[in-house]
Amino acid sequence: MLNAYDWRADRLVRLDTAVEHGPACWIDLVSPTAEEAAALETLTGIDLPSRDEMDDVEPSARLYAEDGGVFMIAAVATDLETHDPVKTPVSFILKGGRLVTVRYGQPRAFPVFIAHATNKPGERLATGESIMLGLIEAIIDRYADALEAKGVELEGISRLIFRKRDPRAMESHNLQSVIQDIGRAGDFLALIRESLSSLQRLLAYHAALSASRAPGKADREARQTLRLMQRDAAALSELSISMSSKVTFLMDATLGLINLEQNQIIKIFSVAAVALLPPTLIASIYGMNFDVMPELHWRYGYPAAVGAMVLSAALPYFYFRKKRWL
């Protein structure tokens, strides 16, 4: 799908017809077909990267200049509200003051940015560079909100593990569910950290290109915006690392609690076996089939044997309770 936008009357305006794509300052290509990609290459003179090229992990393959255009590819995390977030490559191509984006996913930052820029007058977005910086800023803001929400979730898990007093809350099946939540949080943070690292490389590359241009008011503003976004991305990356350490700590604590619960179960079985050993011994003795047994014809032999078994089981039980082994 091909969408085109231009800056008109202090707003970003979507262009409806293909004829109008010529003056567009931003062309957004979403999961393009071969025909759409070929048409856009003919219109703009840009050799669009393929999906395989966008997935290349080498920095030199993601950040390069070619035929008068600057190609910058970042890995952007999507579906952050679900239990299965994924990353998708997004290409930012600057050529002749125009921005072309190529993406195969739906990062929420894009519709949020478009809704803000098309409905509310504000910062001038007349160039492709300013639109690209606005999109990246929206992506970073999205990550900040997602990390804040994940921090609240981890705080809830921490309270469940360390402060919950309801014994049923600490049953092993609940702890297994907690492990799944912690594992998903770890995957989430690794995805965010990888995406932030990709954005930091992109911003550093663009900053180096901007520094090589002749200074001007617009360039100074762009460089200032770049520095702010680089600091924000670095701060969020450090936050994700700190949260990853907390995830590791919570995982270790949860596994420790499961081991303690299992040890408690084994201890109960061991104590029960020891407590039942004397009654078993008494029952075994009086279960022997010898002709000469003093208590064999004793009138009170049966109740005495039962009483001895109960007493021999009760004494170890109370002894273990007194020692707080139970």
ABEGO torsion letter per residue (X at the ends): XBBBBBBBGGBBBBBABAAAAAABABBBBBGBBAAAAAAAAAAAGBBBBBAAAAABABAAAABBBBGGBBBBBBBBBBGAABABBBBBBBBBBBBGGBBBBBBABBBAAAAAAAAAAAABBBBBAABAAAAAAAAAAAAAAAAAAAAAAAAAAAAAAAAAAAABABAAAABAAAAAAAAAAAAAAAAAAAAAAAAAAAAAAAAAAAAAAAAABBBBAAAAAAAAAAAAAAAAAAAAAAAAAAAAAAAAAAAAAAAAAAAAAAAAAAAAAAAAAAAAAAAAAAAAAAABBBABBAAAABAAAAAAAAAAAAAAAAAAAAAAAAAGAX
